[in-house]
Amino acid sequence: MKYRFTKHLRNYTQEPILNRYSNLTEEEATLEKLLEFQKDALHANVAQAYKNPFYFEKMKEAGVKPQDIKTLTDLAKLPFTTKEELRRDPWQLLATDKRDISLVHVSTGTTGGEEIYMMQSWRDLYLNEFSAGYPHLLKLVPGDICINALPYEMSSSGLAFHKVFMEISGVTVVPVGKGGAYSTPRKTVQVMKDLQPTVVMTTPSYSITLAEAAAEMDFDLASLNLKKVWLTGEGCSPAFRERVEKIWGTITNFYYGSLEAMGLGIECDYHAGYHIPMGHVIIEIIDPETGEVLEPGEIGEIVTTPLLRFDTPLLRYRTQDLGYIDPEPCECGMTFPRFFMRGRTVDQVTIQGIGFSPFYLEEFLMRLPEVGNWYQFVVQPEDNDHLKIRTELAPGVEPTPELADRLASKMEYSLGIPCEFEFLPKLMRTGAKSIRVVRD
């Protein structure tokens, strides 16, 4: 099988510009060198995209050609790509022959609309890889055992991290998935008891689902002595993260990515924003209304341009996520720019005309020890003069009208808006992405 696989890859060659950068050591991958790589990779991506009818028409309408993209600042000349455009045609981004495609992933559908299909070619997936910055941030080594509790079906997350952990870090991966047909939470806990992993990769909500299964089995997750828990796939506030760290007994870091653009940000142990993997992506922050590129420190929509997807190029993709860039060096010693998340444009909760990020609301809610780990912010379009919070209570806490009033007062003091609490014995666990904002 190995021989046949290798023989198949002989039909493809690495993107030429990568030959100049793929052997960089961690010390050689300086900010200046990575900016140089980004410029060269951007030009190659735009040239390839110009062969695609979709991007050819977009660039023609914008009056721009590949030769006009000479510097990184010229990126702003290119038109944006939106989720709506990707939903029109599964093969929208194809800039090679269909037979060259090795893998297709499908969107989770949590943001609504038709499915988005994202594809990778054989050469992009296996030959066009530039990993500068990853080993330093992941801090994983051969001998580490990683429980990969992310979905493998349709979604890109499970297989993407599986590949990163095995090929870049050389660790042992256990593909437990996220509550699939065979991988129940209890079975995953049993696997962890048996194999004693050093790292767990999952979503914020599923880390709690596994913790609940462990509690039912009288197993203390902190006894695993993990090096790290990585959380990805869902938004998460620092206060919720602190709960996860307490339950699992280890430091917990965030990883930010998307189906469309793959890895976009890696948090270090200082929890001071996401380090941008500059060998993989260019990130811009724009004004969501005007499309103008914003300065560092200004909050706007995150726009991504992956640099290693030459056969299915994606230019200036509007993620609908909000954040800002901080160019200052991190305390960990890395000099690459970082960005900070501030929620999603589509999930903003508007009360009395004021928009709130669910991350912001969760931060104050999770500071209340009486509140459990499962909740929903309920948006009522015809009565948005207050915030309704539907939640479970922490173990041993009894629901009373007095408690509801007391918690509502604390939230109102923190947020400046009236709040109402509704206590439920148990909210539904779906195994899918956790939905924190619901509309009654």
N, C-alpha and C positions, 0 to 999 in steps of 0.2 A: 504493500500500500504506500509506503514512504517513497519507493522508487517511482511509482505511477504519479504520485502527487508532484514530486520534484520534476519529473519529465513534463508534466503539464505546464508548470511555471516557466519552462524553457521557452515557451512561446512568447513570453513577455519580458520587457526590459524596464529597469528603473527609470523614472523621469530624470533626464540628463542633469538638471541643475542640482539634484540631490547628491550626486557624486561628490560635489564640492563641500558638502556639509555633513553627510551621514556619519563620518568618523570623528566628529568633534568630541573631545572629552568634556567632562563637566567644567573643568577649569577653562577650556577654550571657548565654551558656549557663553561668552560675555553678552551683555546687553547690546553692545555695538555689533557684534557678529550676528546676533539673532535678528536685529533690525535689517542688516544687510540681507540675511536669508529671506526675511519676510518680503522685501522689495523684489527679489528675484523670483520667489515662489508666486507672488501676486501676479507678476507679469506673465508667467507661464500659465497660471490658472485662467487669466483673462483671455489669453491667446487661444487656449483650448475651448473656453466657453463660447468664443466667437464662432466656433464651428457648429454650435448647437443652435437650431432654428429659434428656440425660445429666447436665448440670450442675444442672438444676432438681431432679432427684431427689437428687443428692449434697448440695446446699445444704439441701434440705428435711430430709434425714436429719440434717444437722449443726445444724439449727435456726437457720440464718442466711439473711438476705435482703439484696439489694443495698443497701438503705438502712442496713444495719448497718455497711457499709464506709465509714467517714468519714475515716479517717487511714491512713497506711501501716502502722502497728502493728496495725490491724484485719485486715490480710492474714492474720494467724495464726488468725483465726476460720474461715477457709475450709478445706475438706478438701483433701488432696493428690490429685494425679493420678498414676497409675503407668503404666509401660510395659504391664503386663498388661491394664489397662483399655483402652488404645488399641488393643491387638491384637484386641479382641473384635468391632470393627465398623469398617470403613474410613471410615465417615462419622460416627464418634463425636462429633467436635467441631463438626460443621456447625451454624452458627447463622444461616444464610441459605439461599437457594434454590440447588439444585445447579447451575443454569444460570449462577450467578454465579462459579463456580469456574473459574479460568484455568489452574491448574498443580497437578499431583499428583506428589509424590516418594515414593519407597519406601525403607525402611530397608535398610541393608547386610547385616543379619543376623549381625553379628559377635558380638553378645551372646546369640544364641540366640533361640528362640521364633518365633512367626508374624510375618509382615511387619507393619510399622507404616506406614500411609499418612498423609502429611501434605499438607494442601492449602492453597492460597492463593487468595483471591478476586481479581478484577480490581482492585477498589478498594484492597485491602490491599497488593497487589503494586506498584501504580503510583501510587496517590494518597495512601495513608496512610504517608508516609515522613517521618521526623524524624531528621536525620543529625548532630545536634550532637555534637561530640567525634570523629567519624570522620576528617575531613581532617587534624586535628592529629596524630592517632596514625598514620595511614597514610603521611603525608608523600609523597604521590604527586601529580604535576601533569601537565597536558596536555603531551604530548611523550614521556612515559614509555611504554615498551613492556613489557607484562607477559606473560610466558609462564605461562599458566594450566594447569598440569599436574595438575589434579584431575579426578576422574571426572565426566562429564556424563550418563552413562546412569543413570537411576533415582535415584541419590544427588542430594542437593540442593547439594552443595558446589561443583561446577563452575559451574552457572548462578548460584548465589547470589553467588559472588565475581566472576563475569563482570559481573553487574549492578552490584555495588558499585563495581568499578574503573571501569566506563564511565560510570555515571550520577552517582556522587558525586565521583569524582576526575577524570573526564574523560580517562582514559588510553587508550592503544591496547592491545587485548587480543588475544592469539593463543591460540585454544582448542585446544591440543594434546592435552588429555585426559590420561589415565593408562594408556597401554598398550592402547588400544582396537584395533578391527579395522584401522584405518589408521595409528594413531599409535604406532609402535614406539618404544622408547627411542632407538634409533639415528637415526630420522627426527627425533625431537624435538631431539636434539643438533645435527643438520644445520640445522634451522630456527633454532636459537640462533646457530649460526655465521653464517648468512646475514643474520639480522635484527638481531643485536647488541642484545638486550633489556637493559633496565635493572633489571627486577624479575622474580623467579621465585616462583610460588606452587605448592607441592606438599606431599606428606606426607614425614615423616622418612625412611621406608624407600625411597620412590621417588626421593628426592634422591640416595640411594646407588646405586640402579639406574641413574639417568641418569649418575652419575659413572663407573660401571663401563662403560657404553656409550661415554662420552667417552674413557676410557682405551684401549678397543679401537680407537678411531678416532684415537689419538694427539693428542687435543685437550685442552688445558688449560682447564678451566672458569674458572679464575681470570683468564684472559686476557679474559673478557667485561667485566671491571670493573663488575660489578653494583652498584647502590645497595643492594639488599636481597634476601635470600631469606626468604620467609615459609613457615613449616611449620605444618600443621594436620592434623586428621583422625586422628591417632594420638598416643599418649603419647610423651614424649621427655624424657630426662634432660638436665641441663646438660652432662654429659660427652659425650653423643652429639651434642648441638648443637655443641660445640666441634670435633668431628670434621668436621661438615658445614661449619662456617665455614672450616676449614683447607682443605678440598677445593675449595670454591667461591670462596674468597678474598674473602669479604664478611661483614658482620654478618648474623646470622640471628635472626629473631624468631618467637615462637610466636603463633598465633591459635587461640582456643578457641571452639568452637561445637558445635551438634548439629542433627540433622535436625529434631527436634521444636521446638527453641527458637531456632534460627538463631544469630546472632552473640551471644556471651556475654562474651568477654574479648579484649583486644588488648594485646599486650606492647609496651612502648616499648624504645628502644635501651639503657636501663639494666638491662634484664632483671631487674626487681624486681617480679615478679608481673604479673597481668593487670589492665589498666584496664577497669573495667566501663562499657560504653556505656549510660549511665543513661537516655538517650533511647529506648532500645530494650527494656530488660529490667530487672526487679527480681530480685535474687539474695539468697536467704537461705541460711544454714547451719543444718542441724538435726541433732539427735541421731538417728542411723539407727534406734535401738531405740525411743525414746520419742516422736519427732516434735517434741520441744521445740526452739524456736528458740534457737540458741547465741549467745553473746557474741562480739564481734570477737576474733580470736586463737585461738578454740577450733576444733579440727578436727572436721568432721562432713560430712554429705552435702549436696551442692549442690542447691538447689531453685530453679527458675526460673519466672518469670511474664513472658512476652513482653508488650509493651505496644502493639504495632502490628498485632496479629492480631485485629481486631474481629469478623470474619466466621467465623473458626475459633479462638475464644479457647482459651487453654491456661492453666489456673490451678494454681499451686504444683506444678509438674511435678518429680517426683523423678528426677534424672538418673542416680543410682547412682555418680556421681563424688564423690570426697572432696576437701575443701579447707578453707581458712579465709579470713576477710576481714581485711584490714588497713586501717583508716580513715585512717592517716597519709598526708600528702602525699608524692608521689614526688619524687625528685631531678630529674626531668625538668621539674617545675614544675606538673604537673597535680594538682589537689586532690581529684579523685574517688577514692572507695575502690577498693582493689585486692583481688584474691583470689589465693591460691596453691593450685595443684593438689597433691594428695597421693595420686593413683591412683584406682582404681575399687573399689567394694565387691565386685564380682563377680570381680575379677582378683587379689584378695589371695592371696599364696602363704603357706601356713601350714606352718612347720617347727618341730617340737618344741613345738607349741602357740603359737608366736609368729607373728603375721601380718606379712608384709612386702609393701610396694607394689612392683610391678615397676619403677617409676621409681627407687625407692631401690636396688634390686638392680642395675639397669642402670648407675647412677651409678658404683658401684665396679667393675663389670665393664669399662666403657669406659675406666677409668683404667689398665687393663693394656694396654700397647702391643703385647703379643704377640697379643692377641685381635682378631679381625677385626670387621667391621661387622654380621655376621649371626649370630644366636644364638637359643636357646630355653631358657627355664627349664622343666625337666621336673618335673611334680608326680606323685608316685607315692602314691596314697591309702593303700595298705597298708604303705608303708615311708617315712614322712615324717620320718625322723630326720636327714636331710641334704638339702642342695640339690644337685640334679643340673643341670649346665649343659652344654648341647649347643651347640657353637660352631664356626665356621670360625676359622682363624688368619690373622693379618695376612700379606700377601705376603712371601715369603722366609723365613717361620718354619716350621721343621720340627716335626711332631708327634712327641713322645717321651713315654714314661711319666714321665720326670723332669720335663719341662715341665708335664705334667698335675698332678703332685704339688706343684710349686712354685706354680702358679697357684691350686690349691685351698687351699694354706696362706695365701696372700695374701688370698683372699676370706674364709676363715674368720677371719682376724685382723680384717678390717673388719666382718664381720657378726656374729661370735660364734656361728656354727653351722658344723658340718662341711659341706664342699662336695666335689663330684666333677665332674671335667671329662671330656667325651667330644668328641673332635675329629672333624669331618667335612670332607671335601674341599669340599663345597658343599651348602648348604641350599637348599631349593626357593624360587624367586622366583615368586610367584603373580600379582603385579600388583594384588591386592586388599589390604585392610588387613593389615598385618603382625601375625601372631599370635606374641606373645612368651612366652605361658604355654601349655604343652600338657600334657595329662594322659594319661600312658601307662596 
